[in-house]
Amino acid sequence: MSGPTGGPPEKADAIRVLVVEDDPVTADAHALYVTRVPGFAVAGVAHSRAEALRVLERTTVDLILLDLYLPDGHGLALLRSLRAAGRTTDVFAVTSARDLAVVREGVSLGVVQHVLKPFTFPALRERLRRYAEFRSTTANARGEAASQAEVDAALSGLRATPRTSALPKGLSAVTLEAVTGALREAGEAGLSSSAAAEALGVNRITARRYLEHLVADGSAECSPRYGQVGRPELHYRWRG
């Protein structure tokens, strides 16, 4: 039996993830990311607070990837209602918001990770792996912690800074976000470096550097396209 995204069958012990994201393209990309991490499965995809509640009523969910800006209310309002109902489901807040007050409120409500958009597959994979390690450590523990060190060890995976690589010299996060958005919108057709440059208002060499960076970290793929004359041109496609 295949999972909700049409991927491989779920394993019985997989960590089941609900993706809550109002943008359908982004939601599909995040769901695909989850399916590519061993030990995780997509329990469902919701595009609103109301839809998320319906999924949670009928489906077992271990972790929620929660967008904070939903069409029918703030994501933290959804989380407050879950806590009021006694639900202890873990949450990754996924958002472009950089307001530290929102981060603090999320922590008070039990958000275990705060992931800023846009993010690449390796960035989310690292956080999911650390979360899985935390679950495994606490699930295998028996009784009470013997010491402060044992408590610290259990929490170390969630507290540690994920091992994500910095952008190469000369690349900016703002432009990378624009390139990522353009590539996602291009869908299966993909983009050449020339087309990306024209769409973003940068030169072709600059566009290609960003596209190659996305290929290198596994977020995109490229293949040659042959025209009627001349050398083939590389086309880049978002892997989500």
Secondary structure by P-SEA (a helix, b strand, c coil): ccccccccccccccbbbbbbcccaaaaaaaaaaaaaccccccccccccaaaaaaaaacccccccccccccccccaaaaaaaaaaaccbbbbbbbcccccaaaaaaaaaacccccccccccaaaaaaaaaaaaaaaaaaaacccccccaaaaaaaacccccccccccccccccaaaaaaaaaaaaaaccccccaaaaaaaacccaaaaaaaaaaaaaaccbbbbbbbcccccbbbbbbccc
